[in-house]
């Protein structure tokens, strides 16, 4: 399946497109199959409300965050390197005139810098070319670490297109250099899928998750008002759950 077809498929199976499709089908069937159509309308509308509700989206994300944060100061326990997973780049921003790291990638980079300062371990960045730029996500990350933070990047894995390939290609590089135990840096909600794939490559992983989801409960009124941000979080969580299932079936 090509990248563009996969992107379209993902857009259709995740909210809000999924909800709109359910509601549209309900409207089309309303004249002939009123009972079934009303069920579809109810499910489509109610699920959309839940998907846009922060307590729901936070609970979904937190259920994925099974690995706790490392407690500083961080000490070595046979780890030999730090592996940082890419999470997207911004291409040809007018203010930079070059690709730069997306916000989620920068959050991961920031924590890898923290770990590097505590452990002085070499860093491997992983993320391939999405087909939209002449530089890989790993290359953009390396540029940020070297030129903005003056931290050397030992290895760049620049062929991968997803988390599974991050692990496959990074694992090969690590083993080539005799490295079998690493700190793995990614978002807390993404760590389960990443650990699963790296361990399949025979790499011992110390999870180093970052950016945990805030507490589900809040006294702030806006926390209980449906929002686009909550919908964004729900999409991330559903993407992870489907990704974990797909990886278990495929790999």
matplotlib code that plots the C-alpha trace (Angstrom):
import matplotlib.pyplot as plt

x = [0.0, 1.6, 2.1, -0.6, -3.2, -2.3, -2.7, -6.2, -7.1, -6.0, -8.0, -11.1, -10.9, -10.1, -12.3, -13.8, -14.1, -15.2, -18.0, -19.1, -19.2, -21.4, -23.7, -23.9, -24.8, -27.5, -29.0, -29.0, -30.8, -33.3, -36.2, -35.9, -34.4, -35.4, -34.5, -31.0, -30.4, -31.3, -28.8, -26.1, -26.9, -26.9, -23.6, -21.9, -23.0, -22.4, -19.0, -17.9, -18.9, -16.9, -13.9, -13.9, -14.0, -10.8, -11.5, -12.1, -9.1, -6.8, -8.0, -7.3, -3.8, -3.0, -4.0, -1.2, 1.4, 2.4, 6.1, 6.9, 9.2, 12.9, 13.7, 16.5, 19.4, 19.6, 22.3, 23.7, 22.6, 24.4, 22.8, 25.2, 23.4, 20.4, 17.9, 15.5, 12.5, 11.4, 7.9, 7.7, 9.4, 8.1, 9.2, 10.7, 9.3, 9.6, 11.4, 14.1, 14.2, 14.9, 13.1, 13.0, 11.8, 8.1, 6.9, 6.7, 10.1, 11.5, 10.0, 11.8, 15.0, 14.8, 14.6, 17.4, 19.6, 18.7, 19.6, 22.8, 24.0, 23.3, 24.9, 27.2, 26.0, 26.2, 23.0, 21.2, 18.4, 16.0, 13.5, 13.5, 12.5, 8.7, 9.1, 8.5, 12.0, 15.6, 16.6, 15.4, 13.8, 16.9, 19.0, 16.8, 17.1, 20.9, 21.1, 19.1, 21.3, 24.6, 24.0, 21.5, 22.6, 26.2, 25.7, 27.2, 25.0, 26.8, 24.5, 21.6, 19.1, 17.4, 15.5, 12.6, 9.0, 7.3, 8.0, 8.6, 11.2, 12.7, 13.4, 14.5, 17.0, 18.2, 18.7, 21.0, 23.1, 23.3, 24.3, 26.9, 28.6, 28.2, 25.3, 22.5, 21.1, 19.7, 17.6, 14.7, 13.2, 9.7, 6.4, 4.9, 1.8, 4.0, 6.4, 4.5, 4.6, 8.2, 9.5, 7.7, 9.4, 12.9, 12.8, 11.8, 15.1, 17.0, 17.7, 17.3, 15.3, 15.2, 12.1, 12.7, 9.3, 8.6, 5.6, 3.1, -0.6, -1.9, -4.2, -7.7, -9.4, -9.3, -11.3, -11.0, -14.3, -12.7, -11.5, -15.1, -16.0, -15.6, -12.6, -10.6, -7.5, -9.3, -10.2, -6.5, -5.6, -8.2, -6.9, -3.4, -4.6, -6.7, -3.8, -1.6, -4.1, -4.7, -0.9, -0.1, -2.7, -1.5, 2.2, 1.3, -0.5, 2.2, 5.5]
y = [0.0, 3.3, 6.1, 8.3, 5.5, 4.6, 8.2, 8.4, 5.1, 6.4, 9.6, 7.6, 5.2, 7.7, 10.5, 12.8, 11.4, 8.0, 9.8, 11.8, 8.6, 6.8, 9.9, 10.2, 6.5, 7.0, 9.9, 7.9, 5.0, 7.1, 6.6, 2.8, 1.6, 4.1, 2.0, 1.1, 4.6, 6.2, 3.9, 5.0, 8.6, 8.2, 6.3, 8.7, 11.8, 10.5, 9.0, 12.3, 14.1, 11.6, 11.8, 15.6, 15.3, 15.8, 13.3, 10.6, 11.4, 11.8, 8.4, 6.7, 8.1, 7.4, 3.8, 3.5, 4.9, 1.7, 2.6, 5.1, 8.0, 7.6, 9.1, 11.7, 11.6, 8.9, 6.3, 3.7, 0.1, -1.5, 0.8, 1.5, 4.2, 6.5, 5.9, 8.7, 8.1, 10.8, 12.1, 14.3, 17.3, 20.6, 21.1, 24.3, 26.6, 30.2, 31.4, 28.7, 28.0, 24.3, 21.3, 21.5, 19.2, 19.1, 19.8, 16.2, 15.4, 18.4, 17.1, 13.8, 15.5, 17.6, 14.6, 12.8, 15.8, 15.5, 11.8, 12.5, 15.0, 12.5, 9.5, 10.8, 7.9, 8.2, 9.0, 7.3, 9.2, 7.2, 8.4, 8.1, 10.3, 10.7, 11.5, 15.2, 16.4, 15.7, 15.1, 12.4, 13.0, 11.6, 14.1, 17.0, 15.7, 15.4, 19.0, 20.2, 18.3, 19.3, 22.9, 24.1, 22.1, 21.2, 17.5, 14.9, 12.4, 9.1, 7.3, 8.3, 5.7, 7.3, 4.5, 3.8, 4.8, 3.7, 2.5, -1.1, -0.1, 2.3, -0.8, -3.1, -0.7, 0.8, -2.6, -3.6, -0.5, -1.0, -4.7, -3.8, -1.8, -4.3, -2.5, -4.6, -2.4, 1.1, 3.9, 4.4, 7.9, 8.5, 9.8, 7.9, 7.0, 5.6, 3.6, 0.3, -0.1, 1.0, -1.3, -4.2, -3.7, -3.1, -6.1, -8.2, -7.1, -8.5, -5.1, -4.8, -1.6, 0.7, 2.8, 6.5, 8.0, 11.7, 14.1, 12.1, 12.9, 15.2, 13.9, 12.8, 14.9, 18.7, 21.4, 23.7, 24.2, 24.1, 20.5, 19.3, 21.3, 19.4, 20.6, 20.0, 19.2, 16.4, 15.0, 15.2, 13.2, 10.6, 10.1, 9.6, 7.0, 5.1, 5.1, 3.6, 0.8, -0.1, 0.1, -2.3, -4.8, -4.5, -5.0, -8.1, -9.6, -8.6, -9.0]
z = [0.0, -1.1, 1.4, -0.1, -0.1, 3.5, 4.5, 2.9, 4.6, 8.0, 7.5, 6.9, 9.8, 12.5, 13.9, 12.9, 9.4, 10.8, 12.7, 9.7, 7.6, 10.2, 10.4, 6.6, 6.2, 8.9, 7.0, 3.7, 5.3, 7.3, 4.9, 4.3, 7.6, 10.2, 13.3, 12.1, 10.7, 14.1, 15.8, 13.4, 13.9, 17.7, 17.7, 15.2, 17.2, 20.7, 19.9, 18.4, 21.6, 23.6, 21.2, 21.7, 25.6, 27.4, 30.3, 27.6, 25.5, 28.5, 29.9, 26.5, 26.4, 30.0, 29.5, 27.0, 29.4, 31.1, 31.5, 34.3, 34.0, 34.9, 38.2, 38.0, 38.5, 35.8, 36.4, 33.9, 34.2, 31.3, 28.7, 25.8, 23.8, 23.5, 20.7, 19.8, 17.5, 15.1, 15.1, 12.0, 10.5, 9.2, 5.6, 4.2, 6.8, 5.5, 8.6, 8.4, 4.6, 5.5, 7.1, 10.9, 13.6, 14.4, 17.9, 19.0, 17.6, 19.5, 22.7, 22.3, 21.4, 24.5, 26.7, 24.9, 25.7, 29.3, 29.3, 27.4, 30.0, 32.7, 31.0, 28.3, 26.1, 22.3, 20.4, 17.5, 15.8, 13.6, 11.0, 7.2, 4.3, 4.0, 0.2, 0.7, 1.3, 0.3, 3.9, 6.3, 9.7, 11.3, 9.3, 10.6, 14.1, 13.8, 12.4, 15.5, 18.0, 16.4, 15.4, 18.0, 21.0, 20.1, 20.9, 18.7, 16.9, 16.6, 14.2, 11.8, 10.7, 7.7, 5.9, 8.2, 7.5, 10.7, 14.2, 13.1, 10.6, 13.2, 15.3, 12.4, 10.8, 14.1, 15.6, 12.7, 13.2, 16.9, 16.6, 14.0, 16.7, 19.5, 21.2, 22.7, 25.5, 25.0, 26.5, 24.1, 23.9, 22.7, 24.0, 26.9, 24.9, 22.0, 24.2, 24.3, 20.5, 20.3, 23.1, 21.5, 18.2, 19.5, 21.8, 18.8, 17.3, 20.3, 21.8, 25.6, 26.1, 29.1, 28.4, 28.7, 28.1, 28.0, 28.0, 30.1, 29.8, 32.6, 35.3, 34.0, 36.7, 36.8, 38.4, 35.4, 33.5, 30.1, 30.8, 30.4, 27.3, 24.0, 22.1, 19.0, 21.1, 22.8, 19.4, 18.4, 21.5, 20.8, 17.3, 18.7, 21.2, 18.7, 16.2, 18.9, 19.8, 16.2, 15.6, 18.5, 17.2, 13.6, 14.7, 16.7, 13.7, 11.2, 13.0]

ax = plt.figure().add_subplot(projection="3d")
ax.plot(x, y, z, "-o")
ax.set_aspect("equal")
plt.show()
